[in-house]
Amino acid sequence: MAVIPMWQVDRDNSMHTSKSEADKHDQMLEIGEHFAVAVKSAAADISSAQAEAIGLFLSKNRDAVAKLCKGSNDALADAIAAPVVDTVAAVTPIRAAQ
């Protein structure tokens, strides 16, 4: 019987076949959480679930967001047009929003 090592991300309990893949996913979730806190503070009437969904979208497309901030209008449009391949279950924040 073969043993296959797996790495689990604590934030969403997702399993990954390499440590670097798990670290990358964890970092994406953490950045998404920071975006969600920023969105929630800018628009207090938005629900936490909506802020989290926006945060995860921005995090998954952070390269496009960075290009947009540098003046490239096409980068984020391409990300918006791209189909959503995977969805991430709700992530429990590691700290309370302020």
BAFI-3210 file (N, C-alpha, C; in Angstrom, 3 decimals, decimal comma, padded with zeros to 6 digits):
// residues 98
n [1|2|3|4|5|6|7|8|9|10|11|12|13|14|15|16|17|18|19|20|21|22|23|24|25|26|27|28|29|30|31|32|33|34|35|36|37|38|39|40|41|42|43|44|45|46|47|48|49|50|51|52|53|54|55|56|57|58|59|60|61|62|63|64|65|66|67|68|69|70|71|72|73|74|75|76|77|78|79|80|81|82|83|84|85|86|87|88|89|90|91|92|93|94|95|96|97|98]
n.u [000,830|000,556|001,699|000,429|001,481|-000,235|-001,205|-002,922|-004,939|-005,596|-007,488|-009,659|-009,840|-009,028|-007,354|-004,082|-001,596|001,028|003,348|004,016|001,885|-000,217|000,619|000,488|-002,271|-003,231|-002,122|-003,527|-006,105|-005,686|-004,998|-007,376|-009,051|-008,059|-008,695|-011,485|-012,032|-011,268|-013,137|-015,523|-015,176|-015,247|-017,765|-020,149|-022,750|-022,789|-023,076|-021,360|-020,801|-020,918|-018,817|-016,732|-016,820|-016,160|-013,620|-012,249|-012,422|-010,890|-008,455|-007,872|-007,418|-005,260|-002,949|-004,000|-005,396|-003,280|-002,055|-004,102|-004,067|-001,733|-002,430|-003,325|-006,100|-007,217|-006,530|-008,054|-010,561|-010,274|-010,039|-012,557|-014,138|-013,323|-014,262|-015,441|-013,585|-013,239|-014,763|-014,524|-015,193|-016,894|-014,809|-013,492|-012,853|-009,654|-009,336|-011,311|-013,364|-012,958]
n.v [-001,160|002,177|005,230|008,408|011,572|014,320|017,740|019,794|022,675|024,808|026,885|026,362|023,666|022,343|019,951|019,274|018,208|018,984|020,787|023,374|024,035|023,978|026,039|028,208|028,268|028,813|031,342|032,758|032,639|034,093|036,645|037,178|037,389|039,745|041,576|041,319|042,399|045,031|045,735|045,449|047,450|049,689|049,597|049,376|048,386|046,114|042,557|040,137|037,761|038,564|040,417|038,680|037,035|038,902|039,600|037,132|036,835|039,049|038,318|035,880|036,903|038,606|039,368|040,531|042,621|044,092|044,867|046,450|048,528|049,668|050,772|049,230|048,528|046,286|043,915|043,196|043,026|040,773|038,853|038,992|038,122|035,511|032,140|030,922|028,568|027,083|026,999|028,435|027,347|028,912|030,917|030,973|033,842|034,793|036,796|039,294|041,540|045,070]
n.w [000,000|-000,872|000,533|000,617|001,036|002,484|002,831|005,011|005,005|007,573|007,668|005,908|005,816|003,514|001,437|000,231|-002,132|-001,967|000,072|-000,701|-002,373|-000,535|001,179|-000,593|-001,131|001,455|001,844|-000,137|000,956|003,300|002,319|001,008|003,217|004,376|002,333|002,502|005,042|004,542|002,545|003,981|005,899|004,296|003,195|005,166|005,178|003,666|003,527|005,586|004,259|001,581|001,544|002,083|-000,198|-002,182|-001,272|-001,558|-004,338|-005,199|-004,055|-005,373|-007,845|-007,621|-009,020|-011,331|-010,132|-009,109|-011,513|-012,521|-010,672|-011,462|-013,811|-015,968|-017,599|-018,770|-017,477|-015,119|-016,271|-017,866|-015,847|-014,690|-016,786|-017,015|-016,388|-013,218|-011,620|-009,266|-006,039|-002,838|000,361|003,091|005,078|008,259|010,010|011,361|013,112|014,687|012,809|012,646]
ca.u [000,000|001,329|001,322|000,466|001,469|-001,178|-001,117|-004,239|-004,980|-006,485|-008,545|-010,841|-009,693|-008,735|-006,195|-003,203|-000,583|002,372|003,389|004,009|000,509|-001,003|001,035|-000,042|-003,716|-003,402|-001,809|-004,642|-007,202|-005,333|-005,129|-008,816|-009,600|-007,679|-009,543|-012,858|-012,079|-011,227|-014,423|-016,526|-014,991|-015,617|-019,205|-020,633|-024,048|-022,608|-023,040|-020,039|-020,633|-020,612|-017,469|-015,809|-016,804|-015,393|-012,233|-011,663|-012,273|-009,728|-007,263|-007,593|-007,019|-004,433|-002,035|-004,787|-005,685|-002,036|-001,894|-005,111|-003,564|-000,638|-002,966|-003,755|-007,537|-007,634|-006,201|-009,170|-011,659|-010,022|-010,336|-014,008|-014,703|-012,922|-015,211|-014,991|-013,272|-013,489|-015,305|-013,953|-016,220|-016,754|-013,584|-013,658|-011,785|-008,778|-009,482|-012,593|-013,346|-013,048]
ca.v [000,000|003,410|006,322|009,674|012,678|015,394|018,882|020,370|024,096|024,937|027,880|025,804|022,201|021,780|019,069|019,524|017,167|019,496|021,841|024,679|024,261|024,297|027,375|029,167|028,346|029,482|032,755|033,313|032,814|035,177|037,898|037,359|037,861|041,153|042,314|041,308|043,371|046,357|045,953|045,612|048,754|050,727|049,485|048,708|047,747|044,863|041,408|039,524|036,764|039,288|040,967|037,555|036,626|039,923|039,450|035,948|037,131|039,929|037,559|034,935|037,683|039,697|039,863|041,426|043,800|044,867|045,489|047,496|049,649|050,275|051,429|048,300|048,304|045,012|042,772|042,791|042,644|039,382|038,028|038,979|037,324|034,109|031,373|030,520|027,150|026,463|027,879|028,190|027,398|030,035|030,891|031,591|034,835|034,502|037,900|039,972|042,781|046,219]
ca.w [000,000|-000,969|001,424|-000,103|002,005|002,200|003,715|005,240|005,340|008,731|007,469|005,242|005,854|002,193|001,406|-000,915|-002,285|-001,692|001,077|-001,363|-002,841|000,657|001,621|-001,566|-000,888|002,739|001,626|-000,893|001,903|004,223|001,580|000,821|004,485|004,521|001,392|003,030|006,136|003,924|001,879|005,026|006,539|003,331|002,943|006,379|004,976|002,919|004,439|005,759|003,193|000,353|001,693|001,961|-001,607|-002,896|-000,828|-002,196|-005,764|-005,348|-003,716|-006,454|-009,015|-007,107|-010,053|-012,173|-009,332|-009,070|-012,833|-012,602|-009,878|-012,215|-014,993|-017,006|-017,438|-019,357|-016,635|-014,280|-017,167|-018,237|-014,675|-014,509|-017,875|-016,869|-015,576|-011,885|-011,672|-007,974|-005,016|-001,524|001,399|004,012|005,862|009,566|010,229|012,489|014,045|014,481|012,038|013,540]
c.u [000,885|000,791|001,483|000,410|000,511|-000,984|-002,499|-004,105|-006,028|-007,671|-009,805|-010,807|-009,473|-007,437|-005,407|-002,085|000,842|002,289|003,334|002,615|-000,388|-000,664|000,463|-001,547|-003,997|-003,146|-002,950|-005,828|-006,930|-005,478|-006,605|-009,488|-009,285|-008,500|-010,967|-013,015|-012,087|-012,556|-015,497|-016,390|-015,383|-017,116|-019,828|-021,952|-023,961|-022,538|-021,620|-019,763|-020,282|-019,195|-016,431|-015,695|-015,997|-013,912|-011,544|-011,475|-011,033|-008,434|-006,876|-007,068|-006,089|-003,429|-002,757|-005,114|-004,443|-001,794|-002,883|-004,654|-002,428|-001,114|-003,417|-005,223|-007,986|-007,447|-007,383|-010,372|-011,502|-010,361|-011,840|-014,658|-014,388|-013,937|-014,602|-014,817|-013,597|-014,080|-014,700|-015,076|-015,934|-015,520|-013,847|-012,522|-010,940|-008,790|-010,775|-012,384|-013,555|-013,917]
c.v [001,236|004,442|007,619|010,794|013,778|016,494|019,518|021,833|024,265|025,868|027,296|024,275|021,569|020,971|019,309|018,493|017,663|020,628|023,206|025,029|024,651|025,692|028,458|029,360|029,095|030,978|033,439|033,572|033,968|036,534|038,201|037,879|039,335|042,034|042,414|042,319|044,786|046,694|046,231|046,971|049,896|050,739|048,689|047,975|046,452|043,701|040,840|038,496|037,434|039,858|039,864|037,096|037,614|039,794|038,267|036,159|037,994|039,192|036,583|035,643|038,828|040,220|040,846|042,722|044,697|045,567|046,623|048,737|050,375|050,880|050,519|047,955|046,940|043,828|042,295|042,396|041,192|038,443|037,917|038,086|035,842|033,367|030,997|029,015|026,461|027,485|027,471|028,324|028,574|029,849|031,597|032,561|034,474|035,635|038,625|041,248|043,949|047,282]
c.w [000,000|000,014|000,646|000,929|001,540|003,230|003,798|005,621|006,437|008,487|006,848|005,152|004,480|002,263|000,122|-000,935|-002,081|-000,676|000,425|-001,882|-001,661|001,174|000,706|-001,350|000,412|002,593|000,864|000,041|002,860|003,539|001,335|002,074|004,701|003,578|001,943|004,165|005,569|003,255|002,910|005,705|005,605|003,068|004,083|006,169|004,173|003,914|004,519|004,662|001,868|000,403|001,532|000,512|-002,445|-002,546|-001,479|-003,693|-005,998|-005,063|-004,825|-007,699|-008,634|-008,116|-010,966|-011,434|-009,278|-010,405|-013,013|-011,838|-010,580|-013,532|-016,116|-016,785|-017,928|-018,415|-015,805|-015,127|-017,603|-017,073|-014,456|-015,562|-017,736|-016,011|-014,228|-011,884|-010,361|-007,028|-003,693|-000,504|002,325|004,885|007,177|009,787|011,437|013,503|013,706|013,656|012,979|012,945]
res [m|a|v|i|p|m|w|q|v|d|r|d|n|s|m|h|t|s|k|s|e|a|d|k|h|d|q|m|l|e|i|g|e|h|f|a|v|a|v|k|s|a|a|a|d|i|s|s|a|q|a|e|a|i|g|l|f|l|s|k|n|r|d|a|v|a|k|l|c|k|g|s|n|d|a|l|a|d|a|i|a|a|p|v|v|d|t|v|a|a|v|t|p|i|r|a|a|q]
***
